[in-house]
Amino acid sequence: MKTITIQAGERKKIISVLSNSIPADYPFRAECDKEKKLTGKIEVCGSQWLLPKPPILYDLKTDNLVHKGAWDSIYRVYVAPDVDVTISLPGFQPRKKWLYFLLLTISAIIGIAMATILFLT
């Protein structure tokens, strides 16, 4: 589990994914001192070059979940808390792993078959 400490008023990148077109959910947990109220913003920046879209802002909560779509080949998530926080990132959860494994396997088989045909002719 990865942990990141962010000071109050600081904007810090907590997730950065490059060249990955697999949709995924990224859960993370934000914790602050018990006597303080957790407030702040989450900024989700998807891909800006193929199908540009504006950043999406969410309120920072204790348990957070951000989603990366298939077109988000350059994906970043920033957190800007109003109090000092510690972010815990357990990892990401690709959606429908079996489907992507099946597509990857079929693509590999087709690629090998095409290479074999080209090599034999």
C-alpha positions in Angstrom: 0.0 0.0 0.0 1.4 3.4 -1.0 1.0 6.3 1.3 1.3 10.0 0.5 1.4 12.9 2.9 -0.1 16.2 1.7 0.1 19.5 3.6 -3.0 21.8 3.9 -3.3 24.0 0.8 -0.9 21.9 -1.2 -2.0 20.3 -4.6 -0.3 17.0 -5.1 -0.6 14.3 -7.8 -1.5 11.0 -6.3 -2.3 8.9 -9.4 -0.6 9.0 -12.8 -1.2 6.5 -15.6 0.3 6.8 -19.0 -0.6 4.7 -22.1 -3.0 2.4 -20.5 -6.4 2.1 -22.2 -7.9 -0.3 -19.7 -10.8 1.2 -17.7 -10.1 1.0 -13.9 -11.4 2.1 -10.6 -8.8 3.7 -8.2 -9.9 3.6 -4.6 -8.0 5.7 -2.0 -8.4 6.7 1.6 -7.7 10.2 3.1 -7.2 10.6 6.8 -6.5 13.6 8.9 -6.2 14.4 12.7 -9.4 13.3 14.5 -10.0 16.8 15.9 -10.1 18.3 12.4 -12.8 18.0 9.7 -11.6 16.5 6.4 -12.2 18.9 3.5 -10.6 19.6 0.2 -10.9 18.8 -3.5 -10.0 15.9 -5.8 -9.2 16.9 -9.4 -9.5 14.1 -12.0 -7.7 15.0 -15.3 -8.4 12.6 -18.2 -6.7 12.5 -21.6 -6.4 15.9 -23.2 -5.0 15.0 -26.7 -7.4 12.6 -28.4 -10.8 13.4 -26.9 -10.1 16.3 -24.6 -12.3 16.8 -21.6 -12.3 19.3 -18.8 -11.0 18.2 -15.3 -13.6 16.9 -13.0 -13.7 18.2 -9.3 -15.0 16.1 -6.4 -15.1 16.8 -2.7 -12.5 15.0 -0.7 -13.9 12.3 1.7 -12.4 9.7 3.9 -13.1 6.9 1.3 -12.8 7.9 -2.3 -13.1 6.2 -5.7 -12.2 7.7 -9.0 -12.8 6.0 -12.4 -10.5 6.0 -15.4 -12.2 5.3 -18.8 -10.8 3.5 -21.8 -10.0 6.8 -23.6 -8.0 8.2 -20.7 -4.6 7.2 -21.9 -3.0 10.0 -19.9 -4.8 10.0 -16.6 -3.9 12.0 -13.4 -5.5 12.6 -10.1 -4.6 15.5 -7.8 -5.6 16.1 -4.2 -5.8 19.6 -2.7 -6.8 19.2 1.0 -7.7 22.0 3.4 -6.0 20.2 6.3 -2.9 18.0 6.5 -3.8 14.5 5.2 -2.3 11.1 4.6 -3.5 9.4 1.4 -3.5 5.6 1.3 -3.6 3.9 -2.2 -4.2 0.2 -2.1 -3.9 -0.2 -5.9 -6.3 -0.1 -8.7 -9.1 -2.5 -9.8 -9.3 -3.1 -13.5 -12.8 -3.8 -14.6 -13.6 -7.2 -16.1 -10.1 -8.6 -16.1 -11.2 -11.8 -17.8 -12.5 -9.8 -20.8 -9.2 -8.0 -21.3 -7.3 -11.2 -20.9 -9.5 -12.9 -23.5 -9.1 -10.0 -25.9 -5.3 -10.0 -25.4 -5.1 -13.7 -26.0 -7.2 -13.6 -29.1 -5.0 -10.7 -30.4 -1.9 -12.7 -29.7 -3.2 -15.7 -31.5 -4.3 -13.7 -34.6 -0.9 -12.0 -34.6 1.0 -15.3 -34.5 -1.2 -16.8 -37.2 -0.7 -13.8 -39.5 3.1 -13.8 -38.9 3.2 -17.6 -39.6 1.2 -17.1 -42.9 3.4 -14.3 -44.0 6.5 -16.3 -43.1 5.4 -19.4 -45.0 4.4 -17.6 -48.2 
